[in-house]
Amino acid sequence: MNNDCVAFKYRSINKYLIESLVHSHIYFAEPSKLNDPFDCQINLRDVFCRALKLANGNKKNIFIEALKNKALFSQWTQKYRDVGVFSFSLNGDNALMWSHYADEHRGVRLRYRFSDDFLKKDEHKIQGKCPVSYDDNALVQWLINIPNEPPDELINNFPEEVAKIVLTSKSLAWKHEEELRLVRQSSGTLKISTDCLEEICFGLRTPPADIDMITKLAKQYTRCIKFSLANRNETDFGVTYNNFSPMS
């Protein structure tokens, strides 16, 4: 069974894109620097307080005991404040993504493929891949629905379990992104194989000079062999993607 990770990155044409092509790397952002100020920035103590108001019986006692344990929250902060997040989309034909992240169709859509072996290499320190779930109250709902574990067991398991929710949950307002995430132990750039980049697609408004520059860089520094252009199709708002062979 093929467990390759295939997804799309919509990008503007700028020095960061050029550097990623020339040096064959991807960038894992610090949670505090993501474009959504709520993303990965959930106040865990506040979450427990809100969950406490909705709980009853033994679950209420568990939350009360957890709130008394300062180590529970400091442990989370220490362990996960330095992680890195690389975000891309499972949707390669997303009009909003083209507009928001690819400079209003003047940029590119990159298609990456990461093998299962690449994701599991110890030196890459990738903790996992996961599609983002969209829920305006994800962590509170998770706490309410967890088993009635004793407080000490909840505290011992809490950091790893809650990380999956905090790092891969976003507001429903972002649902259109259909986001997939790679989470790494640290932020910054990660060197990738030159064949991880499978395709570069240019937007409806990408200037010819930029198309020429990016295709030349890709052919020189990567093993990307597929290039395409976005074009209007026969519907009012539709787009089709046509392959082309760049000039040498």
Secondary structure, DSSP 8 states (H G I E B T S, - for coil): ----EEEEEEE-SSHHHHHHHHHTEEEEB-GGGSSSTTTT---HHHHHHHHHHH--HHHHHHHHHHHH-HHHHHHHHHHHTT-EEEEEES-SS-HHHHHHHTTTTTSEEEEEEE-HHHHH-GGGTEEEEEE-EE-TTHHHHHHHHS----HHHHHHHHHHHHHHHHTTEE-GGGGGG-EEEEEESS-EEEE--TTSEEEEEE-TT--HHHHHHHHHHHHHHS---EEEEEEE-SSSS-EEEEEE----
